[in-house]
Amino acid sequence: MKHLYWIGAVLIIAVGLYFSMNFSVGPETTPKIEFIHVSTPEEMGKLVFEQLREEIKAAPIVILGVTPNKIEEMELVKGFIDINQDPGSKYDVVIVEPMLPYVELFRPAIYIAMKEEMQRLVEGINKARAEGLRVAVVVPNIYASQLIDANPVAKLKTDYKLDVTSLSVSTFPVTRAQEAAFEPKCIDSGEVDPAGTSKFSCAVRNVARRTYRKKLEANKYSTMMEQTGPKDYIILFNRN
């Protein structure tokens, strides 16, 4: 009996460790594009539009988030905007955060700092919408994701009552060892989250964990897309 007790205890611990390592606490997400490889960032931008064609048509204001200094993410977003030429779906006005590198990809565009010039941004969006124009805003991903409380997109929704859809692109860890160094940091152990970005990062990490045993094709981009809320999506994108 004593041996059976210890065998049972070991099994319980092993099962607990398995679930804690593979099914992490964090926001639930719904797959929209399963893990794939693409040859160019623009190819993924096209796939995102095709997958969300109806959702995009119903989204006159879209906030597109990228990791600063990642030109491939800017190219993905540009591919998304360029492929979307459907009447009633195309974004007529493109507003870009001037602090982002590679903003020249979006010429012609309007440059407004989302956080520092919020009032100007809102006035520009409202003016465009009053004229029947659709608006895309390109900003850092931590400004765009609706998983992050009290960030600029949350202010657009709560303070200015704007109905926005968010698509946030992010790099992602490809091994468990990389998780500790991944930024922004995922904190799911009860620690204080001073930056307020942990929920977003944990969503990225939890989705990425499904890919750790996938084979990465050389000279390609590995990518996937998840829905994290009614009008919120994350696009994971790495250069292999």
C-alpha positions, 0 to 999 in steps of 0.5 A: 500500500505504501508503494502504491501511495508513492506511485500515485503521488509521483503521478500527480506531481508529473501530471501537474508539471506537464499541465503547468508547462504546456497549458499556462494561465493566460488569456484564451485565444482562438486560432485564425491562421494556423502555424505556417511558413511564408516567403515574404512579410507581404504574403502574410499581410495578404493572408491576414486580409483574406482570413478577416475579409468580413471583419475588416469590412466591418472595421472602419477604424483599425489599429495596426501594431508592430514591434519597433525596429522590425522592418518585416513587421512594417512590411507585413502591415503594408502588405495588408493595407495594399492588398485591401482594395475592395470598395467599402473595405479599403483604408482611405487614410493611413496615420503612422506613429512618427517614432517608428523606423521605416515610416517611409514605407507608408508614404503618403501618410499622416504622422501623429504620435498616438500617445502624445497627440491623442486629441489630434489623433481623435480629431483626425479620425472623427473628421475622416469618418464624418467624410465617410473615410476609413482609417488605419493607424500604425503604432507600436504593438503595445499601444495597439493590443486590447489585452493591455489595460490603460494603453492608448487604444484602451483610451480611444475606446473608453474616453473617446468611445471609438469602435476600433479593431486591433491587429498587433504583430509580434515576434515570439520565442521559439524555445522554452529557453527563450521565454525568460529573455522575451520582451515584453516580459510575461508575468503569471506568477503573481508578481507586480506587472509595472509596465502593464504589458504582461497579459499581451506578452503571456498571450504571445508566449502561450500561443508560441508554446504550441510551435516549439516542436515545429520544424522551422524552414530556413530562409522563410518566415514562421507565422500564425494569427490568433483572435484574443478578443471580439475585435482584437488579434495578434499575429506572431511573426518571426524571420527564421 
